[in-house]
Amino acid sequence: MALHEDKVELLRKVDFFRELREYELDTISRYCEFVHIKKGKPVFVQGSLARDFYVVEQGRVGIINVKDGDDIEIAQIIEGESFGELDFLGQSLRSASAFADKDTMLLRFPDEAHTSSDIFQRHPDVFANLLYRLLGIVSDRIWNINMEVQQKARWVTDLRKQLLMDKLTGLYNRIYLQEDFVNLLPELESSAALLIIKPDNFKEINDNFGHEAGDQVLRLMAIYLQSVLREEDMGVRFRGDEYAAVLLNVNREKAIGIARELQAAYKEIDLAAITGNAEMVLKSSIGIAMYPDNAGSSKSLVEKAHERMLRARSAGGGKIVA
């Protein structure tokens, strides 16, 4: 147990691991191993395939680049720092060699018994989130790394896409609003709207008819949401039974009109086929926030739209608050 805790504690010292949740750190640590490298011995050599990266627990590692026959030390990696991430992301050949400057203890990910593909197949969400965090950290170090990595490794792009998609509905998930939506707003040349949508009687369906019935309703909500949205708009499964819609190039009146269309569409969902109750109708509460009139950032826009949705529910449900 102590060894496992040592791995988790070391991972927490590294930037891109620090932001992961506890269960993600716990999962990743199970695919790490400590390796001892004696002074002067290589960790890896330039030109070898990059299948892993490392964190220094004790000691020091020198990064050596061979150019025109000369060994040039380009970096020293000390305790608590990581190395080898860039080549690991690209699944490419090592661009430099790494040697232990002194007797050194390293934490390697993944361990000798597993490949990155093994871990992705077993824990796709955890591994995708790790790669996405890793990509962000490395991007901060090198201005064009995002483009380089995407060109070198299509699988990183695919993993990132998976990270942003909700498996049940096929819509964008909440991470999209937290990550990509931030970059979208400043580029807009006109106003936009964010709708937060919540079905008023979903809990009744879920409690009385089971989670499978609830999942069917959630899928139908996603389908009907997409049917109402325009081509340039984006549907998002925000969390649980809450959905969001990003409406581009709209004013307040247009946003309210789309919200009304959505409420009407949800009432048309055939709940009888799911619940056996022909009289049950899906009602919804919707909050609308406008950019830039109501909020100047994605975070505040989400908060404002969500707060207005809660006000609509508090007013009896089936309402729109804009």
C-alpha positions as MATLAB code, in Angstrom:
seq = 'MALHEDKVELLRKVDFFRELREYELDTISRYCEFVHIKKGKPVFVQGSLARDFYVVEQGRVGIINVKDGDDIEIAQIIEGESFGELDFLGQSLRSASAFADKDTMLLRFPDEAHTSSDIFQRHPDVFANLLYRLLGIVSDRIWNINMEVQQKARWVTDLRKQLLMDKLTGLYNRIYLQEDFVNLLPELESSAALLIIKPDNFKEINDNFGHEAGDQVLRLMAIYLQSVLREEDMGVRFRGDEYAAVLLNVNREKAIGIARELQAAYKEIDLAAITGNAEMVLKSSIGIAMYPDNAGSSKSLVEKAHERMLRARSAGGGKIVA';
ca = [
       0.000    0.000    0.000;
       2.869    2.355    0.862;
       4.354    1.865   -2.620;
       1.020    2.724   -4.225;
       0.687    5.834   -2.056;
       4.244    6.858   -2.963;
       3.326    6.719   -6.650;
       0.195    8.831   -6.145;
       2.105   11.381   -4.051;
       4.811   11.727   -6.710;
       2.242   12.085   -9.491;
       0.602   14.956   -7.592;
       3.829   16.947   -7.885;
       3.617   16.993  -11.691;
       1.554   19.721  -13.367;
      -0.572   17.614  -15.683;
      -1.315   14.980  -13.024;
      -2.123   17.542  -10.330;
      -5.445   18.514  -11.935;
      -6.715   14.931  -12.184;
      -9.335   13.594   -9.812;
      -8.476   11.109   -7.067;
      -9.850    8.044   -8.848;
      -7.976    9.048  -12.020;
      -4.695    9.369  -10.111;
      -5.380    6.045   -8.424;
      -6.004    4.355  -11.786;
      -2.927    5.834  -13.471;
      -0.653    4.977  -10.539;
      -1.537    1.302  -10.973;
       0.100    1.403  -14.405;
       3.286    3.096  -13.186;
       6.453    1.479  -11.887;
       9.601    2.678  -10.148;
      12.852    2.025  -12.016;
      16.388    2.547  -10.721;
      18.978    3.907  -13.149;
      22.649    3.890  -12.139;
      24.840    6.943  -12.707;
      25.887    7.266  -16.342;
      23.369    4.715  -17.623;
      20.760    5.638  -20.267;
      17.060    5.990  -19.538;
      16.418    5.997  -23.279;
      18.452    6.833  -26.368;
      17.871    9.179  -29.253;
      16.072    7.460  -32.143;
      14.333    4.807  -30.030;
      10.537    4.500  -30.030;
       8.844    6.596  -27.344;
       6.395    4.319  -25.532;
       6.602    5.953  -22.080;
       7.581    9.022  -20.096;
       9.105    9.545  -16.653;
       8.992   11.487  -13.389;
      12.143   11.905  -11.293;
      11.642   10.807   -7.678;
      15.304   10.992   -6.636;
      18.445   11.979   -8.503;
      18.908   13.924  -11.718;
      18.648   13.206  -15.444;
      20.484   14.931  -18.269;
      18.841   15.291  -21.687;
      21.444   14.883  -24.412;
      21.073   15.755  -28.086;
      23.565   14.379  -30.585;
      24.314   16.889  -33.336;
      27.147   16.604  -35.857;
      28.705   13.901  -33.723;
      28.793   16.019  -30.560;
      26.805   15.332  -27.371;
      25.042   18.519  -26.267;
      23.250   18.630  -22.917;
      20.066   20.589  -23.533;
      18.338   20.172  -20.154;
      18.640   18.786  -16.648;
      15.598   17.166  -15.033;
      15.471   17.276  -11.235;
      13.288   15.684   -8.558;
       9.547   16.181   -9.101;
       9.951   17.008  -12.802;
       8.890   14.934  -15.798;
      10.471   14.261  -19.169;
       9.771   12.368  -22.394;
       6.161   13.618  -22.687;
       6.447   15.234  -26.117;
       7.745   12.169  -27.928;
       5.267    9.998  -25.981;
       2.379   12.163  -27.206;
       3.537   11.882  -30.788;
       4.303    8.158  -30.438;
       7.438    9.091  -32.356;
      11.151    8.347  -32.152;
      13.039    9.957  -29.283;
      14.397   13.363  -30.292;
      17.129   13.187  -27.631;
      18.761   10.780  -25.183;
      18.351   10.760  -21.398;
      21.119    9.672  -18.994;
      21.233    9.500  -15.205;
      23.646   12.174  -13.911;
      23.707   10.302  -10.580;
      22.025    7.204   -9.195;
      18.388    7.995   -9.942;
      14.945    6.623   -9.106;
      12.280    7.247  -11.748;
       8.556    6.625  -12.009;
       7.719    5.307  -15.474;
       4.320    5.468  -17.186;
       3.177    3.114  -18.490;
       5.014    0.243  -16.832;
       6.843   -2.496  -18.726;
       3.823   -4.826  -18.654;
       1.400   -2.464  -20.398;
       1.172   -0.234  -23.452;
      -0.724    3.027  -23.821;
      -3.224    1.171  -26.019;
      -3.863   -1.369  -23.243;
      -4.676    1.371  -20.764;
      -6.825    3.302  -23.223;
      -8.934    0.209  -23.911;
      -9.461   -0.464  -20.204;
      -9.895    3.126  -18.999;
     -10.684    5.320  -22.036;
     -12.032    8.306  -20.076;
      -9.154    8.409  -17.602;
      -6.472    7.985  -20.260;
      -8.089   10.504  -22.597;
      -8.240   13.077  -19.803;
      -4.582   12.453  -18.966;
      -3.545   12.954  -22.584;
      -5.638   16.093  -22.870;
      -4.070   17.582  -19.717;
      -0.655   16.513  -20.921;
      -1.263   18.136  -24.283;
      -2.216   21.393  -22.590;
       0.915   21.489  -20.422;
       3.239   20.715  -23.297;
       1.434   23.281  -25.456;
       2.337   25.926  -22.899;
       5.992   24.992  -23.255;
       6.154   25.068  -27.029;
       3.872   27.471  -28.894;
       3.085   25.211  -31.835;
       3.053   21.823  -30.132;
      -0.701   21.331  -30.504;
      -0.438   21.392  -34.284;
       2.684   19.226  -34.294;
       1.130   16.563  -32.116;
      -2.060   16.433  -34.152;
      -0.022   15.975  -37.321;
       2.184   13.304  -35.749;
      -0.500   11.370  -33.897;
      -4.067   11.229  -35.138;
      -4.993    9.100  -32.138;
      -4.430   12.067  -29.787;
      -6.997   14.054  -31.755;
      -9.408   11.124  -31.629;
      -8.955   10.802  -27.876;
      -9.557   14.500  -27.380;
     -12.732   14.253  -29.444;
     -13.872   11.340  -27.295;
     -13.121   13.349  -24.179;
     -15.514   16.067  -25.349;
     -18.371   13.730  -26.330;
     -21.101   12.304  -24.100;
     -21.338    8.547  -24.655;
     -25.046    8.215  -23.929;
     -26.321   10.963  -26.234;
     -23.530   11.690  -28.710;
     -23.664   15.392  -27.797;
     -20.780   17.481  -26.527;
     -20.326   17.077  -22.771;
     -19.650   19.524  -19.956;
     -15.903   19.533  -20.626;
     -16.669   21.282  -23.923;
     -18.219   24.209  -22.040;
     -15.251   24.302  -19.678;
     -12.510   23.986  -22.296;
     -13.386   24.787  -25.935;
     -16.278   27.180  -25.314;
     -13.792   29.488  -23.596;
     -11.910   29.947  -26.867;
     -15.025   30.272  -29.023;
     -16.586   33.369  -27.450;
     -13.789   35.912  -28.073;
     -13.843   35.054  -31.777;
     -17.539   35.875  -32.207;
     -18.357   38.994  -34.183;
     -21.955   39.150  -32.936;
     -24.005   38.131  -29.931;
     -24.602   34.548  -28.839;
     -26.903   32.807  -26.395;
     -26.503   29.929  -23.994;
     -29.581   27.911  -23.037;
     -29.608   25.615  -20.011;
     -32.493   23.145  -20.223;
     -33.860   20.837  -17.542;
     -36.899   18.525  -17.794;
     -39.273   19.252  -14.919;
     -40.600   15.715  -14.490;
     -37.575   13.570  -15.396;
     -37.054   12.447  -11.789;
     -40.607   11.090  -11.747;
     -39.870    9.008  -14.847;
     -36.523    7.785  -13.548;
     -37.845    6.891  -10.089;
     -41.042    5.183  -11.235;
     -39.885    3.423  -14.405;
     -36.176    2.820  -13.817;
     -32.846    4.045  -15.128;
     -33.234    2.325  -18.493;
     -36.406    4.317  -19.129;
     -34.592    7.426  -17.937;
     -31.731    6.799  -20.368;
     -34.217    6.411  -23.233;
     -35.716    9.785  -22.370;
     -32.267   11.387  -22.209;
     -31.414   10.035  -25.667;
     -34.700   11.326  -27.082;
     -34.102   14.725  -25.503;
     -30.752   14.888  -27.290;
     -32.322   13.917  -30.622;
     -35.107   16.473  -30.304;
     -32.630   19.133  -29.196;
     -30.555   18.555  -32.318;
     -33.678   18.674  -34.486;
     -34.530   22.165  -33.222;
     -31.024   23.621  -33.362;
     -29.637   25.195  -36.510;
     -26.556   23.871  -38.280;
     -24.260   26.422  -36.618;
     -25.590   25.747  -33.094;
     -24.243   23.157  -30.660;
     -26.076   20.831  -28.292;
     -24.432   19.840  -25.017;
     -25.300   17.359  -22.298;
     -24.451   19.628  -19.408;
     -24.825   17.234  -16.468;
     -27.276   14.525  -15.472;
     -30.623   15.439  -17.002;
     -29.555   19.007  -17.815;
     -28.766   20.055  -21.368;
     -27.281   23.172  -22.902;
     -27.496   24.780  -26.312;
     -24.962   27.222  -27.729;
     -26.719   29.536  -30.180;
     -24.438   31.599  -32.401;
     -25.305   34.925  -34.016;
     -28.671   35.377  -32.312;
     -30.370   38.161  -30.396;
     -32.478   37.711  -27.278;
     -35.770   37.404  -29.176;
     -34.397   34.719  -31.501;
     -33.005   32.779  -28.534;
     -36.373   32.876  -26.771;
     -38.052   31.676  -29.969;
     -35.726   28.684  -30.209;
     -36.323   27.910  -26.522;
     -40.086   27.872  -27.130;
     -39.622   25.564  -30.109;
     -37.598   23.246  -27.902;
     -40.228   23.172  -25.161;
     -42.877   22.347  -27.749;
     -40.686   19.617  -29.262;
     -40.146   17.972  -25.874;
     -43.892   17.852  -25.304;
     -44.151   15.824  -28.523;
     -41.880   13.046  -27.217;
     -43.919    9.841  -26.990;
     -43.457    8.931  -23.341;
     -46.213    6.311  -23.565;
     -43.859    3.982  -25.423;
     -41.444    4.247  -22.496;
     -43.701    4.579  -19.456;
     -47.016    3.147  -20.643;
     -48.672    6.395  -19.527;
     -50.275    8.096  -22.530;
     -51.069   11.232  -20.529;
     -47.515   11.966  -19.391;
     -45.882   14.942  -21.138;
     -42.264   16.046  -20.802;
     -42.167   19.622  -19.559;
     -38.988   21.659  -19.329;
     -37.551   24.789  -17.741;
     -35.050   26.876  -19.695;
     -32.659   29.628  -18.656;
     -31.122   31.930  -21.265;
     -28.023   34.134  -20.943;
     -26.739   36.391  -23.709;
     -23.131   37.092  -24.653;
     -21.861   39.747  -24.222;
     -24.925   41.501  -22.734;
     -25.338   39.276  -19.662;
     -21.813   37.935  -19.226;
     -18.337   38.549  -20.590;
     -16.858   35.074  -20.115;
     -17.913   31.486  -20.726;
     -17.836   30.685  -17.007;
     -20.112   33.563  -16.030;
     -22.372   32.868  -19.019;
     -22.900   29.273  -17.870;
     -23.529   30.408  -14.295;
     -26.051   33.039  -15.408;
     -27.965   30.660  -17.699;
     -28.047   27.964  -15.020;
     -29.267   30.392  -12.367;
     -32.086   31.497  -14.682;
     -33.060   27.892  -15.364;
     -33.384   27.334  -11.613;
     -35.573   30.423  -11.372;
     -37.808   29.012  -14.120;
     -38.202   25.770  -12.157;
     -38.873   27.639   -8.923;
     -41.661   29.518  -10.687;
     -43.495   26.242  -11.275;
     -41.630   24.779  -14.246;
     -42.434   24.899  -17.924;
     -41.088   28.462  -18.001;
     -38.378   30.366  -19.854;
     -36.325   32.979  -18.003;
     -34.136   35.223  -20.145;
];
